[in-house]
């Protein structure tokens, strides 16, 4: 577990971004200021399986491990979580809000999970309904909606359309207009990269990875190549380059990363970013890679902090009445 040195200010909220493979837990103070942060290695995949009782015990134990001492020091501290913890395979299933939707989530939208130390409030996910004729599939997100809320809170108010790209295992492209999420699309780019490198022939072709930005940029160039051969063909091209001595086996993962990101950007950029400002939100290195992929198409993007989810959870908690936005009045009495 990675643990930062805690701030000694008054705790106001426990906030968790609890996903498929990881968990981030924050202790927040006045205004959503981060007082302490933990990153336990426990996500949805760390649960016992399909048995609901076992899964509930696992989730409660993981919550207690990450946040139990915070609650013990400040009993009654409200707690809120977003992400796959609210999925059908999570601690308890939370609902979905259907786009287009504004970003004000009230208490009635939250799902409550009683546990031995109190109550955890789960933020609903978002969904895009499939087309009426069934030719276009719908979409869903859990956790990213809270990052979007937090990211928007870091920006000055504007009526200009905005596209927020959240790189990750399942990257999201969300179109925001007048502070409403109009629509979004998911690309399984991160998961595809993992599968290809860990379980496919390219993983056997590669050697121990050495960072190679030039190989990544070379992979990105496939997104503008002519003729366009398609993602499966371009991916296999990585093996041919290694066998021909034109690509170092240790550089293959960065090349493949470039190929996959190039394909995602080429397909989604025209649909979700036309005429809008683009904001990248998430892991710094991934945002750097996506910014490079956008520059290939002559598009500049701004980057906001990965901790936007913490600010989003604070804003949801305030809107839902879980915390008073006013600063605490007696920090010496209430502090940890």
C-alpha atoms as one frame of an Amber mdcrd trajectory, in Angstrom:
protein
   0.000   0.000   0.000   1.337   3.463  -0.931   0.557   5.945   1.820   1.302
   9.655   1.939   2.127  11.623   5.072  -1.260  12.822   6.322  -2.249  16.468
   6.741  -3.511  17.283  10.247  -6.437  19.501   9.176 -10.076  18.683   9.907
 -11.372  15.623   7.991 -14.721  16.172   6.257 -15.190  13.248   3.848 -13.840
   9.834   2.882 -13.825   9.472  -0.904 -12.973   6.393  -2.960 -12.472   5.733
  -6.649 -12.841   1.943  -6.656 -12.351   0.326 -10.008 -11.777  -3.004 -11.690
  -8.132  -3.430 -10.744  -7.342  -0.756  -8.169  -8.648   1.503  -5.459  -7.782
   5.059  -4.505  -8.945   6.368  -1.135  -8.742  10.005  -0.083  -9.348  11.730
   3.218 -10.685  15.161   2.280 -10.815  18.355   4.288 -12.402  21.774   3.745
 -13.132  22.483   0.097 -12.174  18.949  -0.871  -8.510  19.467  -0.011  -6.643
  16.150   0.072  -5.382  15.425   3.592  -4.280  11.844   3.015  -4.333   9.342
   0.164  -3.972   5.582  -0.055  -3.725   3.294  -3.064  -4.437  -0.263  -1.921
  -3.938  -2.996  -4.483  -7.567  -4.119  -4.386 -10.137  -3.703  -7.124 -13.193
  -5.550  -8.322 -11.001  -8.393  -9.583  -9.752  -8.981  -6.030 -13.141 -10.126
  -4.748 -13.921 -13.753  -3.979 -16.132 -14.375  -6.999 -19.819 -14.585  -7.798
 -21.046 -15.498  -4.323 -22.736 -12.289  -2.997 -22.011 -13.019   0.665 -18.304
 -13.621   0.045 -18.082 -10.580  -2.185 -19.712  -8.403   0.482 -17.249  -9.627
   3.116 -14.316  -8.965   0.798 -15.451  -5.455  -0.024 -16.102  -4.582   3.610
 -12.698  -5.944   4.612 -10.990  -3.951   1.861 -12.856  -0.791   2.851 -11.887
  -1.294   6.491  -8.235  -1.861   5.581  -8.081   1.337   3.542 -10.216   3.639
   5.676 -10.864   2.000   9.054  -8.410   4.147  10.988  -9.856   7.315   9.467
 -13.335   6.322  10.666 -12.039   5.272  14.075 -10.455   8.700  14.515 -13.540
  10.577  13.290 -16.673   8.410  13.815 -19.595   9.377  11.623 -17.396  10.756
   8.864 -19.417  10.483   5.621 -18.039   8.191   2.920 -18.705   8.150  -0.823
 -17.376   6.003  -3.660 -17.529   5.836  -7.435 -16.459   3.228  -9.957 -16.980
  -0.496 -10.410 -17.710  -0.915  -6.705 -21.215   0.083  -7.803 -21.436  -2.422
 -10.668 -23.403  -5.669 -10.787 -20.200  -7.417  -9.660 -19.425  -4.780  -7.024
 -20.344  -4.289  -3.392 -23.846  -3.215  -4.374 -25.254  -2.260  -7.749 -25.859
   1.445  -8.204 -27.991   2.808 -11.015 -27.207   4.686 -14.193 -28.182   8.169
 -15.321 -28.944   8.337 -19.044 -27.287  10.962 -21.232 -27.818  13.727 -21.961
 -27.691  14.622 -18.279 -26.498  17.509 -16.163 -23.801  17.002 -13.581 -25.764
  17.753 -10.427 -26.208  14.430  -8.581 -28.562  14.624  -5.619 -29.064  12.363
  -2.612 -31.792  10.376  -4.351 -29.359   9.318  -7.066 -26.954   7.703  -4.582
 -27.105   4.056  -3.481 -26.418   3.406   0.200 -24.420   0.440   1.497 -24.689
  -0.092   5.278 -21.650  -1.741   6.867 -20.229  -2.306  10.327 -18.660   1.165
  10.526 -21.471   3.198   8.984 -22.776   3.799   5.466 -21.006   4.070   2.117
 -22.746   6.100  -0.602 -22.262   4.942  -4.204 -22.350   7.341  -7.146 -24.421
   6.208 -10.141 -22.764   5.568 -13.472 -23.789   7.001 -16.828 -25.237   5.266
 -19.875 -25.833   6.092 -23.508 -29.011   4.474 -24.789 -28.663   2.372 -27.961
 -30.150   3.819 -31.128 -33.846   3.227 -31.670 -33.176   1.035 -34.717 -30.609
  -1.053 -32.848 -27.809  -0.356 -35.311 -25.682   1.569 -32.801 -24.846   0.044
 -29.434 -25.192   2.000 -26.225 -22.396   2.667 -23.760 -21.743   2.824 -20.010
 -19.233   4.326 -17.605 -18.601   4.051 -13.873 -16.167   6.331 -12.094 -15.245
   8.476 -15.074 -18.384  10.597 -14.588 -16.945  11.701 -11.249 -13.589  12.549
 -12.831 -15.478  14.666 -15.362 -17.317  16.516 -12.581 -14.013  17.162 -10.844
 -12.236  18.234 -14.027 -14.980  20.720 -14.875 -14.698  22.151 -11.378 -11.075
  23.013 -12.105 -12.029  25.090 -15.159 -13.618  28.539 -15.371 -17.288  28.365
 -16.464 -17.721  28.379 -20.238 -20.455  27.756 -22.781 -17.964  26.440 -25.323
 -18.326  22.708 -26.104 -15.729  20.562 -24.399 -14.461  17.051 -25.050 -12.943
  15.298 -22.062 -10.768  12.282 -22.856  -9.998   9.940 -19.965  -7.259   7.493
 -21.026  -7.115   4.159 -19.260  -8.025   0.503 -19.456 -11.329   1.563 -21.004
 -10.717   5.056 -22.369 -13.659   7.455 -22.484 -14.400  10.314 -24.862 -17.143
  12.499 -23.366 -18.806  15.443 -25.076 -19.853  18.214 -22.665 -22.087  21.102
 -23.684 -23.470  23.720 -21.271 -22.121  21.594 -18.397 -24.181  18.609 -19.530
 -22.697  15.312 -20.649 -24.311  14.955 -24.055 -22.790  11.617 -25.039 -19.653
   9.521 -24.726 -17.847   6.554 -26.231 -15.603   3.894 -24.728 -12.497   2.412
 -26.338 -10.969  -0.743 -24.820  -7.493   0.410 -25.850  -5.763  -0.189 -22.519
  -7.266  -3.630 -22.114  -6.436  -4.513 -25.706  -2.816  -3.452 -25.160  -2.574
  -5.688 -22.094  -4.080  -8.675 -23.861  -1.880  -8.305 -26.932   1.355  -7.850
 -24.971   0.690 -10.393 -22.227  -1.150 -13.177 -24.021  -0.446 -12.931 -27.743
   2.320 -13.590 -30.212   3.618 -10.035 -29.818   4.311 -10.718 -26.163   6.565
 -13.583 -27.214   8.272 -11.387 -29.778   9.037  -8.631 -27.252  11.805  -8.688
 -24.652  12.022  -6.811 -21.357  10.490  -3.401 -22.095  12.721  -0.346 -22.442
  10.979   2.984 -22.872  11.344   4.175 -26.436   9.494   7.362 -27.357  10.690
   7.133 -30.953   9.079   3.698 -31.301   5.868   5.081 -29.805   5.866   7.976
 -32.294   6.485   5.483 -35.099   3.446   3.514 -33.961   1.376   6.698 -33.898
   2.280   7.356 -37.531   0.243   4.301 -38.560  -2.883   6.348 -37.792  -2.208
   8.551 -40.799  -0.635   5.971 -43.085  -1.989   5.372 -46.585  -3.405   2.958
 -47.456  -4.961   2.275 -44.073  -4.677  -1.401 -43.361  -6.737  -1.570 -40.169
  -5.729  -2.222 -36.571  -5.245  -6.034 -36.765  -2.869  -5.714 -39.715  -0.915
  -2.842 -38.167  -0.511  -4.756 -34.910   0.925  -7.792 -36.649   3.260  -5.464
 -38.498   5.090  -4.997 -35.196   6.245  -8.623 -35.302   7.408  -8.279 -38.886
   9.428  -5.164 -38.002  11.201  -7.052 -35.202  11.936 -10.085 -37.402  13.342
  -7.804 -40.106  15.606  -6.093 -37.589  13.811  -2.757 -37.986  12.410  -2.608
 -34.433  14.171  -3.542 -31.202  12.190  -6.264 -29.362  12.418  -4.172 -26.174
  10.737  -1.277 -28.033   7.830  -3.352 -29.306   5.429  -2.460 -26.405   5.864
   1.278 -27.037   5.332   0.758 -30.767   2.161  -1.255 -30.116   0.939   1.423
 -27.689   1.333   3.989 -30.452  -0.514   1.834 -32.992  -3.501   1.285 -30.652
  -3.765   4.915 -29.541  -3.468   6.083 -33.156  -6.396   3.887 -34.157  -8.535
   5.127 -31.256  -7.810   8.797 -31.966  -8.380   8.445 -35.703 -11.832   6.952
 -35.198 -13.155   8.969 -32.255 -11.684  12.406 -32.849 -14.068  13.324 -35.720
 -17.155  12.244 -33.763 -16.473  13.653 -30.304 -14.114  16.577 -30.637 -15.218
  18.595 -33.661 -15.180  22.295 -32.821 -14.516  21.803 -29.123 -11.715  22.265
 -26.646 -10.097  18.961 -25.661  -9.166  18.157 -22.094  -7.146  15.082 -21.093
  -7.710  13.798 -17.575  -5.932  10.886 -15.921  -2.529   9.263 -15.522   0.170
  11.754 -16.525   2.077   9.391 -18.840  -1.073   8.191 -20.588  -2.240  11.783
 -21.059   1.164  12.597 -22.570   0.746   9.742 -25.036  -2.766  10.808 -26.014
  -1.639  14.422 -26.415   1.003  13.174 -28.854  -1.649  11.164 -30.701  -3.824
  14.256 -31.043  -0.923  16.382 -32.273  -0.518  14.004 -35.214  -3.906  15.355
 -36.337  -2.985  18.969 -35.585  -5.047  19.080 -32.390  -3.784  20.540 -29.105
  -5.113  19.387 -25.734  -4.929  20.578 -22.143  -4.170  18.182 -19.283  -5.648
  18.208 -15.780  -4.552  16.330 -12.677  -5.236  12.637 -12.155  -6.764  13.493
  -8.756  -9.800  15.095 -10.431 -11.900  12.182  -9.106 -11.306  13.359  -5.538
 -12.628  16.818  -6.400 -15.565  15.256  -8.237 -16.499  13.125  -5.219 -16.331
  16.201  -2.995 -18.677  18.098  -5.322 -21.123  15.181  -5.481 -21.091  14.904
  -1.678 -21.835  18.619  -1.372 -24.659  18.490  -3.950 -26.157  15.439  -2.201
 -26.002  17.084   1.212 -23.471  14.648   2.701 -21.117  17.477   3.642 -21.579
  21.178   4.337 -19.490  23.229   1.897 -18.813  25.799   4.623 -15.374  25.478
   6.267 -15.161  23.693   9.605 -15.360  26.042  12.591 -13.363  24.223  15.262
 -10.456  22.399  13.651  -8.527  21.885  16.900 -11.404  19.997  18.494 -12.236
  17.988  15.387  -8.794  17.254  13.966  -7.253  13.792  13.867
